[in-house]
Amino acid sequence: MSNKEPVSKIGLTLVTTRTLFTTLIRLCTSPFHRNGAPTYFRDVTYAAFRTQLGLSTLAQEKLLSVATSDAFEAWTKQGKLVSDTISLPSGVKAHWIGNSSAKTTLVYLHGGGYVMASTAGHFQYLNDLVQTLNKNGADVAVCLLAYTCAPEGQYPTQLSEAAELINYLLTEKNRDPSEMMIAGDSAGGNLCAGLLCHLLHPHPSARVPKLDLGGRKFKAALLISPWVSFDTRHDSYTRNAQKDIFDSRSLSRWAPAFLGPAGHVRATEPGQIVGDSYSEPLRAPQGWWSGLPNILEEIMIWGGEAELFIDGIRQFGENVSDDWVAGGGDRRKVTTIETPNAAHEEMILDVLLGYKQKGKAAHDFEGWVKARL
């Protein structure tokens, strides 16, 4: 045991104690918060999440984290499911949820601020999504990339691994882009946008494999609560401060951990971190996305009205839509869905919280995907 480990555990105990204290206070004061989450349970739970995530350090988050591949193996064993895994030449893995021979492949990039691994909640949500879509007559499977989390892996490591997976599916598995969808939530939505950037404007780093669709197009790109801006000064950070599951403290810790020294990190003002067009999609210049109609049939961007990211998501959706039209595409092929009163990636959050009935966020998202399969 290292000297740092006991310190992390002691600190984690203090964080947990403060989280419990905050939760007890919120249990008593929630009915008086006019700007909180829409239900008592959500309001108290989100307050606990904000406190835990806001006070934790990277070391403490790592102490609690289980690597995506290990978590996936445990989840498949618990559910008595077949574990179907791809091992790429770089050593990174990807995991199938559903039948890997399915007609349509949903390449999925998970969220977690690039710091936290994917969890059983993510797997269960994706498994439920596959079953729902297939019951509706589709033939879909998810291929989940277990990318290297930060700070062990820093930008553009995750982009390199995502490109490697796409190349593998295209060349080794002979998948047709027209039967592939690229999707991601939160940081995974950021990575999805970065992957599209790379297809349009090959990344300058030799570490990122080149991608060539051979003139073909992906069926769709699906971005759920994408982390498109590292700027915490958007009005939604104030407006939705008591409605979402994290706050600027977490994001100000995760962004530099992800970007690292090669990520063009620079402070424009105290506390503000800036990436480039690949790592922070909202900063892409006008016209950057005009080639999207050449590589995508459609794109859907989902955001929750009550999440911190929503102002950035709205602006990103407008930028993509305008560039899509400028590139000769039909504006109707760009869809931005905003679910009222919904928090960050609420359809996934509902699974984590144990809700049995699907909420409006899940129905809004699934409804769009069903109509395309």
C-alpha positions, 0 to 999 in steps of 0.5 A: 500500500502506498503512502498516498492511499491511506490519505485518499481513503481518509479524504474520501471518508470526509467527503462521504461524511459531508455528502451525508450531511448535505443530503440530510439538510436537503431532505429538510429544505428541499420543499423550500427550494424553488429552483431545484429538481422537479421532484423531491427524490430527484432534488435530494439525490442530485444535491448528494451527487453534486456534493460528492462529485464537487468535493472529490479529488481525482485520486479519490474518484480513481479509488472508487472506480472500476475499469470499464472492461472489469466492470463489463465482465462483472456485469455480464457474469451477474446477468449470465450474459455472453461476454463478447470482446474486441481486443484492438492492436493498441491493447484497448478493448471494446465490448458488444452488448447484443448480437455482434452479428446484428445488422446495425452497429451502434458504436458507443462512447461513454461519459464520465468526464473522461475520468470515470469508467463506464459502469453497470448502469451504463451497460444496463441502459444500453442493454435495455435500449438494444432490447427496446429497439429490437422489439420494435423490429430493428436488428441492433447491437452496441459496441462500447469502447473501453477507452483509456480514462484520464489522467492516465490517458490524455487528449488525443488518446481517446480520439486515437482509440475511437478512430482505431475502433472505427477502422477495425469495424470498417476493415476487419469486420467489413461493416458498412457505414450506412449500417453504423451509428456513432453515439456518446453521452457527456464526455462520450458526446464530446468524443463523438464530435471529435471523431466527426471532426477528425473525419472532416479535418484529419487530426494533425497528430500522427497518433490518431489513425486516418479514417476513410469512409470511401465516400459512404456515410454513417447512418447517424450520429447521436450526441446525448448531453454532449460536453461541447464547452469547457467554459463554465460561464454560460448562464445555464451554470447559474440558472440550473445550479440546483437542478443538475447532478454536478457543478463547475467544481467537477468540470474544472477538475476533469477538463485539465485532467483530460486535456493535459499539456498537449491539449492546448490548455490555456487560461483566458480568465481565471478558472477558464480552460480552453481546448481546440476544435477537436477537444472542445467542439463549440470552439470550432470556427464557422463552416467547420461542420459544413462537410457533415452531410458527406459523412452522415445521413443525419445527426441528433443532439439531445439536451436536458432543459435543466442541465448545466450544459444546455446553453452550450448544447443549444449553440452547438446545435445551431452551429451544426445546423447552419454549417449543415445547410451551408454544406448543401444538406437538408436542415431537417436532417439535423435534430436538436431535442431538448426535454423539459425539466430534464437533467444531464443525460437523464435517460441514463440517470433514471436507470442508475436511480432505479426507475422502472418506468421510462421518463420523457427523456428516454421516450424522446431519444428512443422515439427518434432512433426508432424512426430511423431503424 
